[in-house]
Structures are given as C-alpha cells and as structure tokens.
Amino acid sequence: MNGKVVLVKSSRDHRTPPTAMRGWIEVREKSDATPVVAVVVEFPQMFTSAAHHRTFPLDDDAIGRLLASESNGTFQFTIDDELR
C-alpha cells in the first residue's frame, strides 16, 4: 500500500464538484509496534502561501474506510478539516 495514490477531499467543501488533491499512502514500519499508516498531501506554492505538506495519521476505522474505497488501484479519503 505504501506510495499508492489517494484522492483526498474535505467534508467541509460543499461545492459541486468538490475540490480534491492528489496524495499518497505512507506506511512507516516500526520494529516494536504495528505500522503507522497515514495519508500525505503536498500543497504547491501559491501566491499567498508557501509550499507545504500535511500528514493525516489514520486509526483502524480510517484505514478500513480507505481500503474500502479502493478502485482500480487508487483510493479516496475524506478528511474532516479544510483542504489547505
């Protein structure tokens, strides 16, 4: 799953169609614990903000929703925050 493409949307975006960003799944293996799974989105440089990225750590329920969203090798994930 590490590196797989994810379409990330915000539940706060009520536009039609909603804005989405391309992100990826990041899995970090730890020797003494279960792997940490996150969705990472990179935001490009804009006129009023510097380029940056955000990492959304996933709990077991979020991982289940992510896996259930898979279609043709890509995933979708909706965050409960602004997409910025």
N, C-alpha and C positions, 0 to 999 in steps of 0.2 A: 504493500500500500504506500510505502514511503515514496514521495515525489509525484503521486497521482494528481491529476488536475481536478480542482473543485471550483464550481461556480458559487460564489458567496453573495448572498442577498441579505438585506436588512428587513426585519419585521416592521420597522418604523417607516419604511418607504411605501407610500400609498399611491404612487404614480402608476400609470398604465402605459407601457410596461415598466416594471420596477428597474432601477439601476442595479447592476451586478458587477462584481470584479472577479477576475480570474485569480485563484490562489492555488495552493498545493497542500497536500497532507505531509506532515512531518512526524516521523516516529523516532523517538530517542530511546535507545536501549539502555537500560541500567542493569549492572551486574547483580545487584542485590534487591531489585524490585521489579514490578511489572513495567512494561514500556510506557512512556508518556506519549500520548497522541495529541496532536494539535493541528489546526488549520492556520496557515500563514498566508497573508495577503500583502503584497507590495504595492504601495501607492507612489505614483510618479511625481516628479517635481511639478508644481503648479505655480501660478502667478503669486499666490499669497501663502503658499506652504511648501516646505522643503520635502523632498522625497523621504519616505519612511515606510516601515512595515509594521504590521500588527500580528500578534500571535494569539490565537484563541484556543486555550487548552480545552480538551474535551473530556467529560466524565463518561461513565459507562453508557448512560442513556443517550448522550450526544453521539457517541461512537455508533451505537445501534441505529440512530436516525441517519447518520452519514452512510453507513453500509447499506441501509435500505434504499437510499436514493440513487444507488449506482445504476447507470445506464450506459452501455457500450464502453465501459472502462473509465467513465468520468462520473463525478459525484456532484451533488448540490448540497449546500448548507446554508441555513438561515440563522443569522445572529440576532440577538435582542437588543442591539446597540446600533448607533449610527454607523454607516459605512464610510468612515473617514479616518 
